[in-house]
Amino acid sequence: MSTITELGNLALAGTKKGKISISNVTEPYGKDTADIVSIGISLNGQDIQWKSHIPYENLEDVIAILQNALDAKK
């Protein structure tokens, strides 16, 4: 059974009520499946419109790509 633990949330830039929620999900795809990081986007601050599941094994590479994207916009 999956367990969702919120790790943090922040305001979604460019919206009045939107937020980004980051959570850990245990056994996301059934018994004995590896934990993932879930990133949810809510435009109204409550209902998740978009969600991404990232395996922890991919997290460093995703962070590096996001950092490259940020550096390119500076």
N, C-alpha and C positions, 0 to 999 in steps of 0.2 A: 504494500500500500504506500502510495506516494505521500511524502510530507513536504510541505512548502514552508521555508523559513525565510522571511524577508531580511535581506542584508542591508538595504538602504533604499531611499527614494529621493528624488530631486525634482524641482520644477522643470517643466518642459518649456524651453525658450520659445518665444513667439506665440504662446498661448496664454489665456487668462487663468485657466484652471488645470491645464494639462500637467502630467507628471510622468516620470520615468521610474519604474520600480524594478529593483534587482533582487532576485531571490535565489536560494539554493533549493533544488528539488531532488529529494532522495527517491530512488527507484522510479524514475519518471515514466518508464515504458514497461513496468511490471517487475515482478520479483527478481532480485539479483542484478538489475540493470544499474549501471554506474550513475552517480550523481551528475547533475548538470547545473549550469547557471542559466536562469531564465531572466530575460530582459523584456519587460512589458511596457508598452506605451499607451497612455490613456489621455485622450484629448479633453475629457470632461473631469478628470481627476478620480473617476470611479471605474468606469467600464473599460477594460483592456481592448483596444482596437487592433494592436499588432503585438506579436510575441515572437521572440527568438530563443531557441534553446541551444546552448553552447556547451559541449562536453569540456570538462576541465582540462583534458589532454590538448585541446585546441586553444585554450584561453590565452596563453602567452602570445601565440601567433596573431590572434584576433586583436589583442591589445597593441601589438607592434604595428599592425596595419592601421588601426585607428589613430595611433600616435603619428604615423607618417601622414595620414590624411590631415590631421590637425596642423602639423608642421608646414604642410604645403599651403595651408590657408592663412598662415601668419605673414 
